[in-house]
Amino acid sequence: MLERFYDLSEQAQVNFVGFATEKARYDFAIVYTNHFFGKPLVICMQTNHSSLLDADDLTNLTYLQQTFHLKLEEAMELSEFLYARMPILSARDQY
């Protein structure tokens, strides 16, 4: 038996961003949607790793390291780069 949780379509804004540091190049797609409590879906186009992130999540460097398979320095660079692109959501907005 299949229990359906949701099945919806929506027009979403997608932002493709690429940047390079001294040690690595990054290519991400950021999908802004009204679904998923307002958290954008961040997809690494090089590795296909993805996660729902907001500005608070970007402060958790361990999570970024594990999710996107990064070293600590790389996670710090990614956090800094994406921070300006993430919405600021309160807990009330998310739940």
C-alpha positions in Angstrom: 0.0 0.0 0.0 1.3 3.4 -1.0 0.7 6.4 1.2 1.0 9.7 -0.8 2.3 12.6 1.2 2.2 15.3 -1.5 2.0 15.6 -5.3 2.2 19.2 -6.4 3.7 21.4 -9.2 4.9 24.9 -8.8 6.9 27.5 -10.7 10.2 27.7 -8.8 13.1 30.2 -9.1 16.4 28.5 -9.8 19.7 30.3 -9.4 22.8 28.7 -10.9 26.0 29.8 -9.3 29.6 28.9 -9.9 32.7 30.1 -8.1 36.3 29.1 -7.6 38.7 29.4 -4.7 42.5 28.8 -4.8 41.8 25.1 -4.3 38.5 24.2 -5.8 35.7 25.0 -8.3 32.0 24.9 -7.3 28.9 24.7 -9.4 25.6 24.8 -7.6 21.9 25.1 -8.4 19.7 26.7 -5.8 16.0 26.0 -6.1 13.8 28.5 -4.3 10.4 27.0 -3.6 7.4 27.6 -1.3 7.6 23.9 -0.4 9.9 22.4 2.2 9.2 25.1 4.8 10.7 27.7 2.6 14.2 26.2 2.6 15.9 26.2 -0.8 17.2 23.0 -2.3 20.9 23.3 -2.9 22.4 20.9 -5.4 26.0 20.4 -6.2 26.1 19.9 -10.0 29.5 18.2 -9.9 28.7 15.5 -7.3 24.9 15.4 -7.3 24.8 15.9 -3.6 21.9 18.0 -2.3 20.3 19.3 0.8 17.6 21.7 1.9 19.4 24.6 3.5 18.7 28.0 5.1 21.0 30.6 6.6 21.1 28.8 10.0 22.1 25.5 8.4 25.1 27.2 6.8 26.6 27.8 10.2 26.8 24.0 10.8 30.1 23.3 9.0 30.1 19.6 10.1 26.7 19.2 8.3 28.0 20.9 5.2 31.2 18.7 5.2 29.2 15.5 5.5 26.5 16.5 3.0 28.7 17.8 0.2 31.8 15.7 1.1 34.0 18.7 1.8 37.0 19.4 3.9 36.6 22.0 6.7 38.1 24.8 4.8 35.9 24.0 1.8 32.8 24.0 4.0 33.8 27.4 5.4 34.1 28.8 1.9 30.8 27.3 0.8 29.1 28.6 3.9 30.4 32.1 3.3 29.5 32.1 -0.4 25.9 30.8 0.0 25.0 32.7 3.2 24.0 35.9 1.2 21.7 33.7 -1.0 19.8 32.0 1.7 16.5 33.3 3.2 16.4 34.2 6.8 13.6 32.0 8.3 12.4 32.0 11.8 11.3 28.7 13.4 7.7 29.9 13.1 8.1 30.4 9.4 9.4 26.8 9.0 6.9 24.9 11.0 
